[in-house]
Amino acid sequence: MNEAEEILRQLKSDDPAEYERIANLRDGIRTAKPSDQKGMFVFCQAGRYQQLFLLDEKGDVVSRDVPKVLGTIKCGPDVQGQGLPNGYNADVMRVKRIFDQEVKQRESERQHTLSLTLGQRYVIREMSVLFRASEDEDQKGQITLLEKAFRSPLTKALQRELNLLRRNGVTGEVLLKNLARLYQQHNLRDWLDRRNGQPEEDGYPRIICSEGLV
């Protein structure tokens, strides 16, 4: 880690323009490079929680050890990029699903001690069921956002709305649409932004970058 940090400090000092270009690269960038160790590297983040994954040729996670991963992907500027291997995107998304589940587990543990109303517990439970059944990544992102919003302290008006959904047994995508409507009507995004002091999307599980080792 110290070596990696020193490389970044030296780059910032020697070539600030290149440092800024790298720092402002969009999330999800992909590349590949020649390597004696075949497989893949994936970097995922959700808020302050970060994970580095090193995979073998079979797509199995073989390490999350930061020094080992950084040592594997380290290379100089003269190394030529390679074409992405077959099945690359599928492997990356499989890692992201692993990370998604870890983030949800961490959030569940963190929220375990919070006092939630019956309505909140109902919609969170039903959204977890829908999340596990869904194969749509956009829908999963929406569910994660809504779960976070409705775990927070709510106004009495919103609590009444959730209790009504619970009493009526609303589930699945119909419940998801109703929660999305309430989220918009009650400006929960603005409220959460003020409460957290940072944009909500910072907490989304996402892929920062990945690299094929070919």
C-alpha positions in Angstrom: 0.0 0.0 0.0 2.8 2.4 0.8 4.4 1.8 -2.6 1.1 2.4 -4.4 0.5 5.6 -2.5 4.0 6.8 -3.2 3.5 6.2 -6.9 0.4 8.4 -6.8 2.1 11.1 -4.8 5.0 11.1 -7.3 2.7 11.2 -10.3 0.8 14.1 -8.8 4.1 16.0 -8.3 5.7 15.1 -11.6 2.7 15.3 -13.9 -0.3 16.9 -12.3 -2.3 17.0 -15.5 -2.0 13.2 -16.0 -2.9 12.7 -12.3 -6.1 14.8 -12.7 -7.0 12.9 -15.9 -6.7 9.6 -14.1 -8.5 10.9 -11.0 -11.5 12.1 -13.2 -11.9 8.9 -15.2 -15.5 7.7 -15.2 -16.5 4.6 -13.2 -16.7 1.3 -14.9 -13.6 1.6 -17.1 -12.2 -1.6 -18.5 -8.9 -2.7 -19.9 -6.7 -5.8 -20.3 -2.9 -6.4 -20.0 -0.5 -9.3 -20.5 0.2 -11.1 -17.3 1.8 -14.3 -16.1 -1.2 -14.7 -13.7 -4.2 -15.2 -15.9 -7.6 -14.0 -14.8 -9.1 -10.6 -13.8 -9.1 -7.7 -11.4 -12.2 -5.9 -10.3 -12.5 -2.9 -8.0 -15.9 -2.3 -6.4 -17.1 0.5 -4.1 -20.2 1.5 -2.1 -19.7 4.7 -0.1 -16.6 4.1 2.0 -16.7 0.4 1.6 -14.3 -0.8 -1.0 -13.2 -4.3 -2.2 -10.5 -5.4 -4.6 -11.1 -8.8 -6.2 -8.5 -11.0 -8.0 -10.0 -13.8 -10.1 -8.3 -16.8 -11.7 -8.9 -18.1 -15.3 -12.0 -19.9 -14.1 -13.6 -16.8 -12.8 -13.2 -17.8 -9.1 -12.1 -15.2 -6.6 -8.7 -16.1 -5.4 -7.7 -13.1 -3.3 -8.9 -9.8 -1.8 -5.5 -9.0 -0.3 -4.7 -5.5 -1.3 -0.9 -5.8 -1.6 -1.2 -9.0 -3.6 -3.8 -7.5 -5.9 -1.8 -4.3 -6.4 1.3 -6.3 -7.1 -0.5 -8.3 -9.7 -1.9 -5.4 -11.7 1.2 -3.1 -11.4 2.8 -2.2 -14.7 4.7 0.6 -16.4 3.4 3.1 -19.0 5.0 1.1 -21.8 2.8 -1.9 -21.4 0.3 -2.2 -24.3 -3.4 -2.8 -23.6 -4.9 -6.0 -24.9 -8.4 -6.9 -26.2 -10.9 -8.0 -23.6 -11.2 -11.8 -23.2 -14.4 -13.7 -24.0 -16.9 -13.7 -21.2 -15.3 -10.6 -19.6 -18.5 -8.7 -19.0 -20.3 -11.7 -17.5 -17.4 -12.3 -15.1 -17.4 -8.6 -14.0 -21.1 -8.6 -13.4 -20.8 -11.8 -11.4 -18.3 -10.1 -9.1 -20.6 -7.1 -8.8 -23.5 -9.4 -7.6 -21.2 -10.8 -4.9 -20.3 -7.3 -3.9 -24.0 -6.2 -3.9 -24.9 -9.0 -1.5 -22.0 -8.0 0.8 -23.1 -4.4 0.8 -26.7 -5.4 1.6 -25.5 -7.7 4.4 -23.4 -4.9 5.9 -26.3 -2.5 5.7 -28.6 -5.0 7.3 -26.2 -5.5 10.2 -25.8 -1.8 10.6 -29.5 -1.1 10.7 -30.3 -4.1 12.9 -30.3 -2.0 16.1 -32.5 0.8 14.6 -36.1 1.0 15.7 -38.2 0.5 12.6 -42.0 0.7 12.4 -44.1 -2.2 11.2 -44.6 -0.5 7.9 -40.9 0.0 7.4 -40.1 -3.6 8.3 -42.7 -4.8 5.9 -41.6 -2.8 2.8 -37.9 -3.6 3.5 -38.6 -7.3 3.8 -40.7 -7.3 0.6 -38.0 -5.3 -1.3 -35.4 -7.8 -0.2 -37.5 -10.6 -1.7 -37.9 -8.6 -4.9 -34.1 -7.9 -5.0 -33.2 -11.6 -4.8 -35.7 -12.5 -7.5 -34.7 -9.7 -9.9 -32.2 -10.1 -12.7 -32.4 -6.4 -13.8 -29.4 -4.4 -12.5 -31.3 -1.1 -12.9 -34.2 -2.4 -10.9 -31.8 -3.7 -8.2 -30.2 -0.3 -8.0 -33.6 1.3 -7.6 -34.5 -1.2 -4.8 -31.2 -0.5 -3.0 -32.0 3.3 -3.1 -35.5 2.9 -1.8 -34.5 0.5 1.0 -32.0 3.1 2.2 -34.6 5.8 2.0 -37.3 3.9 3.9 -34.9 2.7 6.6 -34.4 6.3 7.7 -36.6 8.1 10.2 -39.9 9.0 8.4 -42.6 11.6 8.9 -45.9 10.5 10.3 -47.6 11.0 6.9 -45.1 8.6 5.3 -45.5 6.1 8.1 -49.3 6.1 7.5 -48.7 5.5 3.8 -46.4 2.5 4.5 -48.9 1.0 7.0 -51.6 1.3 4.4 -49.4 -0.6 1.9 -48.8 -3.3 4.6 -52.5 -3.7 5.5 -53.4 -4.0 1.8 -50.7 -6.7 1.3 -49.1 -4.8 -1.6 -46.0 -6.7 -2.8 -43.6 -7.1 -5.7 -43.3 -4.6 -8.5 -46.6 -2.9 -7.5 -45.0 -2.1 -4.1 -41.9 -0.9 -5.8 -43.9 1.5 -8.0 -45.7 2.8 -4.9 -42.5 3.3 -3.0 -41.0 5.1 -5.9 -44.0 7.4 -6.0 -43.8 8.2 -2.3 -40.0 8.8 -2.7 -40.7 11.5 -5.3 -43.8 13.0 -3.6 -42.1 13.4 -0.2 -38.7 14.6 -1.7 -36.8 11.9 0.1 -33.8 12.4 -2.1 -33.3 16.0 -0.9 -33.9 15.0 2.7 -31.3 12.2 2.5 -28.8 14.5 0.8 -29.1 17.0 3.6 -28.9 14.3 6.2 -25.9 12.6 4.8 -24.1 15.7 3.6 -23.2 13.9 0.4 -25.0 12.7 -2.8 -27.0 9.5 -2.4 -25.4 7.8 -5.3 -22.1 7.7 -3.4 -23.5 4.7 -1.5 -24.4 2.7 -4.6 -22.6 -0.5 -5.1 -20.6 0.1 -8.3 -17.6 -1.0 -10.3 -14.8 1.6 -10.3 -12.6 -0.3 -12.8 -11.6 -3.8 -14.0 -8.8 -5.4 -15.9 -8.4 -8.6 -17.7 -5.1 -10.4 -17.1 -4.3 -12.3 -20.4 
